[in-house]
Amino acid sequence: MVKLYKNFNIKNNHKNSLILIGNFDGVHLGHQKLFKLAKLYKKKYKLKIGVVNFDPMPKMFFNKFLKNFRITSINQKIELLSKLKVDFIITKKFDKKFSKTKSLNFIKEILNKKLKSKFIFVSNNFRFGNKREGNVNLLIENEKKFNFKVIKPDPLIKQQKIISSTLIRSFLEKGHLEKANKLLDRNWTIDGKVQIGRKVGKKIGFPTCNIDIKDYVLAKPGVYAVKVLRPNTSKYLRGIANLGYRPTFNQKKILLEVHLFNYSGNLYNKLLSVEFLKFIRKEKKFKNVNQLKFQIKKDLNIAKKTK
């Protein structure tokens, strides 16, 4: 069972461990490569593996206008990291006070005194401390003084591109869902509660579950084939989803609307996990409801054939 911490006051049996620091947004193939390497060190040196990440992500904290950015929610990230068999996860609240921590204090007080880190795994572009003054070189300069070793593996490269959360966001925003899913090593998923909407879908014969996407990255607005997992179940329901602004009905707010095949029941306030399987078409404004209904039927046929 993975131990979860909200601060750096960890138990003694978790001190003197391997520490991986980063956002790990998406927990993609590049991140997974890092964790495989950490497991080799764990076996060789008989140490535990701990993860340090921050909420909100520092980039979102410093840029208040950056609303739709996350590939995974904090809960999804913890679940994915847990599957990688880490021993503990520290999710530190990133606030104004913490953002002013001097880089040398972060090394001395947190990495050394509180965590007693033995190995520190970071990416080449890792920055930390007040005004991002700290970098990998500063960590390396302090290795002997604080008795830790910095490990900075080469990034994972596929088709001459570095696998990164930035690349995956770009694929999602451009509607290249299959490419994004390959780099995630799973289907991109939005978790959210079903809200009461205007019931427009029900009126035209296609009832939908309305889900607020909160701070998830905004994938290309359009129609997607999806599969959906309900709470406390392991059986998926197939469906079709519209992600966007519903221009036919002049809506301004981004919304995820999911129509489930062969399902009747009340899902209001239920948490659904919506897995995106295929991008079918971009969002479009129709002249009237009949045109929209005709297009939905065509979209449904495509979605039902999607594996």
TAHU-V63555 format. One record per residue. N is the residue number from 1. RES is the residue in one small letter. NEAR is the number of other ideal C-beta (glycine too) atoms within 12 Angstrom. Layout:
n | res | near
N | RES | NEAR
N | RES | NEAR
This chain:
n | res | near
1 | m | 9
2 | v | 24
3 | k | 23
4 | l | 27
5 | y | 26
6 | k | 20
7 | n | 17
8 | f | 30
9 | n | 17
10 | i | 30
11 | k | 20
12 | n | 12
13 | n | 14
14 | h | 31
15 | k | 27
16 | n | 26
17 | s | 37
18 | l | 40
19 | i | 45
20 | l | 44
21 | i | 40
22 | g | 37
23 | n | 41
24 | f | 38
25 | d | 38
26 | g | 39
27 | v | 41
28 | h | 40
29 | l | 29
30 | g | 34
31 | h | 40
32 | q | 28
33 | k | 28
34 | l | 39
35 | f | 35
36 | k | 21
37 | l | 25
38 | a | 37
39 | k | 23
40 | l | 19
41 | y | 26
42 | k | 26
43 | k | 15
44 | k | 13
45 | y | 18
46 | k | 12
47 | l | 29
48 | k | 34
49 | i | 39
50 | g | 41
51 | v | 43
52 | v | 40
53 | n | 35
54 | f | 33
55 | d | 29
56 | p | 29
57 | m | 31
58 | p | 31
59 | k | 24
60 | m | 24
61 | f | 24
62 | f | 20
63 | n | 14
64 | k | 11
65 | f | 10
66 | l | 18
67 | k | 19
68 | n | 25
69 | f | 32
70 | r | 37
71 | i | 41
72 | t | 37
73 | s | 31
74 | i | 32
75 | n | 22
76 | q | 30
77 | k | 35
78 | i | 27
79 | e | 21
80 | l | 31
81 | l | 38
82 | s | 22
83 | k | 18
84 | l | 29
85 | k | 21
86 | v | 40
87 | d | 32
88 | f | 34
89 | i | 40
90 | i | 39
91 | t | 29
92 | k | 34
93 | k | 21
94 | f | 26
95 | d | 16
96 | k | 13
97 | k | 11
98 | f | 25
99 | s | 24
100 | k | 17
101 | t | 28
102 | k | 20
103 | s | 28
104 | l | 22
105 | n | 22
106 | f | 37
107 | i | 36
108 | k | 25
109 | e | 21
110 | i | 33
111 | l | 42
112 | n | 27
113 | k | 19
114 | k | 29
115 | l | 39
116 | k | 29
117 | s | 41
118 | k | 31
119 | f | 35
120 | i | 42
121 | f | 41
122 | v | 37
123 | s | 32
124 | n | 22
125 | n | 18
126 | f | 32
127 | r | 25
128 | f | 36
129 | g | 26
130 | n | 20
131 | k | 15
132 | r | 20
133 | e | 19
134 | g | 30
135 | n | 24
136 | v | 25
137 | n | 19
138 | l | 28
139 | l | 37
140 | i | 22
141 | e | 17
142 | n | 26
143 | e | 23
144 | k | 12
145 | k | 15
146 | f | 27
147 | n | 20
148 | f | 33
149 | k | 23
150 | v | 33
151 | i | 30
152 | k | 25
153 | p | 27
154 | d | 14
155 | p | 24
156 | l | 24
157 | i | 16
158 | k | 19
159 | q | 11
160 | q | 7
161 | k | 19
162 | i | 23
163 | i | 32
164 | s | 31
165 | s | 35
166 | t | 26
167 | l | 31
168 | i | 39
169 | r | 33
170 | s | 22
171 | f | 31
172 | l | 42
173 | e | 26
174 | k | 21
175 | g | 27
176 | h | 22
177 | l | 33
178 | e | 23
179 | k | 26
180 | a | 38
181 | n | 27
182 | k | 21
183 | l | 37
184 | l | 35
185 | d | 24
186 | r | 25
187 | n | 28
188 | w | 48
189 | t | 42
190 | i | 41
191 | d | 31
192 | g | 33
193 | k | 24
194 | v | 30
195 | q | 25
196 | i | 16
197 | g | 26
198 | r | 19
199 | k | 18
200 | v | 25
201 | g | 29
202 | k | 17
203 | k | 15
204 | i | 26
205 | g | 18
206 | f | 30
207 | p | 28
208 | t | 38
209 | c | 41
210 | n | 35
211 | i | 36
212 | d | 25
213 | i | 36
214 | k | 27
215 | d | 28
216 | y | 34
217 | v | 36
218 | l | 29
219 | a | 41
220 | k | 28
221 | p | 30
222 | g | 32
223 | v | 41
224 | y | 44
225 | a | 35
226 | v | 42
227 | k | 30
228 | v | 40
229 | l | 26
230 | r | 26
231 | p | 17
232 | n | 10
233 | t | 15
234 | s | 9
235 | k | 12
236 | y | 21
237 | l | 28
238 | r | 28
239 | g | 40
240 | i | 43
241 | a | 49
242 | n | 48
243 | l | 42
244 | g | 30
245 | y | 23
246 | r | 31
247 | p | 19
248 | t | 24
249 | f | 25
250 | n | 12
251 | q | 20
252 | k | 10
253 | k | 22
254 | i | 29
255 | l | 33
256 | l | 43
257 | e | 45
258 | v | 43
259 | h | 36
260 | l | 32
261 | f | 24
262 | n | 11
263 | y | 20
264 | s | 10
265 | g | 14
266 | n | 12
267 | l | 31
268 | y | 18
269 | n | 15
270 | k | 25
271 | l | 26
272 | l | 37
273 | s | 35
274 | v | 43
275 | e | 29
276 | f | 43
277 | l | 31
278 | k | 32
279 | f | 36
280 | i | 31
281 | r | 23
282 | k | 21
283 | e | 31
284 | k | 22
285 | k | 18
286 | f | 19
287 | k | 12
288 | n | 13
289 | v | 19
290 | n | 14
291 | q | 16
292 | l | 28
293 | k | 20
294 | f | 18
295 | q | 29
296 | i | 32
297 | k | 19
298 | k | 19
299 | d | 32
300 | l | 27
301 | n | 17
302 | i | 21
303 | a | 33
304 | k | 23
305 | k | 16
306 | t | 27
307 | k | 12
